[in-house]
Amino acid sequence: NNPAEILEARLAVEPPLAALAAVRSGPTDWQRLEECVEAGRRARTLAGFEQQDREFHVRLAESAGNQPLSFFSKLLQGIRDEATWGELKRRDLSTPGHREAYLADHAAVVRALRARRAEEARERMRAHLLRVYENLFGTGAPGQTFP
């Protein structure tokens, strides 16, 4: 699987999921997402951080209340574990400041959910994934006008 194509698919799916989650999620969802952010901060290994990062995105998808979109998002998260991603993830998450930036992005998404600001949640997730794309590939995502 082509990592750039997977991120393009995530850009098409995850920002709208974040917007739905801003409308449909509740306090239990927010707490579960914040637990992922905190566990990511405490993670001492790449694998530990990656697990919490993936779990954040899975829980966000679940909190959107749309089963088909949640299923598709989880499928995309599962592909992150394939071998083609290994070296890209290691290099990205070993770069000083990247993990902290991703955690800050996640926290900003949760704040938008708590405030019920759907468009802000959509934009925060979009900006997060564009940051990931640029960090992984050294360039902006083609057609950065993803929905």
N, C-alpha and C positions, 0 to 999 in steps of 0.2 A: 504494500500500500504506500502511496505517495504522501509523505507527511504534509507537503504544501496543500495538496487537495483535501486532506482531512481537515486542516485548519480552515480552508475555504468553506467546507461544509459546516464546521462549527460556527463560523461567522454568520452563516445563513440561518442557523437554528438557535444558537444560544442567546443572542440578544433579544429575539422575540419571547423566548422562554423567560428571561429575566423580567420583561415587561409584564407577562402574565403572572409571574410570581409576585410582583408588586401589588397586584390586584387580589390574588387568591391566597397568598400565604398568610400564616398567622404566627403567633408568638412561639409555638413549638418549633415551627420551621426555622424561624430566625435564630432561636437558641441552637438548633442543630448546625446551622451554618456558621454561627459564631464559634462553636466548639471546634469546627474544622480549621478556622482561622487560627485559634489559639493553639491547637495541636500542631499546626504547621509552624508556628513560631517556636514551639518547644522541640520540634524535630531536630535530631542531631545528625541524621543520615540523609543522603539523597533519596533513598527508598522510602524513608519515613515521611519526608516532605512530599514526595510524589504521591504517596498513598492519600495524604490529607488533601492535596490539591485535587486529585481525581474525585475523592469523596465529596468535596465542596460542590463540584460541578454536577455530580449525580444527585445530591440532595437539593440543589437549586432546581434541577429539572423536575424532580418529584414534587416540589412545592408549587410548581406552575399549574398543576391540576389538569394536565392534558396528557393522557396516557400514550397516544401514538407519538407525540413529540418527545415525551420523556423516554420512551423506548429507543427512539432514533438517537437521542443525545447519549444515552447509556451505551449504545452500540459504538458510537464515535469515541467515547471515553475508553472502551475496551481495546480499541485499536492502538491506543497510546502505548500499550505494553509490548507491542510487537518489536522485533529486532531492529527494524529500520529506524525506529525512534531512539534506540538506546544511546548512541553516541551524541545525537543532537540534544537529548535531554540532559545527559551528563555535562556537556559543555555549557549549555544554557544555565542550568541550576548551580553550576560551580562558579559562575561568573559573579564577582562581588556585586551585591545590590539587587540582583535579579529576584531572588526569593523574597526579599523584603518588598520589592515593588509589586510582586504578584499578591502578596498578603495584603498590602495596602489597597490594591484593586479589589480584592475580594471583600474587604471590610467596607469599601465604598459602595459596593453592590448591596450589601446587607443594610447599610444605612438608608439607601434608596428604597429598599423593600419595606423597612420599618415605617418610613414616611409615606408609603403608598404612592411614590412618584414613579410611575411606569416608564415614562420617556427617559428619565434620568437613569433608571435601572438598565434600560435597553442600551443607552449610550455608554454607561460605565462598563457593561459587559463587552460591548463592541470595542471600546478603547483597550480593554484588557487583552482581548484576543489579538488585536492589531499589534500591541506591544509584544506579545508572545511571538507572533509571526516575524516581526522585525528582529527580535533577539535571536530567533532560531536561524533565520535566513539572511540577516544582514541587509534586508531591504523591506520596503513596505509591501503589503499584500497587493497583488494586482487588482485593479478595480476596487479601490478602498471605499467605494460607495455601497458596500454591502448594506442590506436593510437592517 
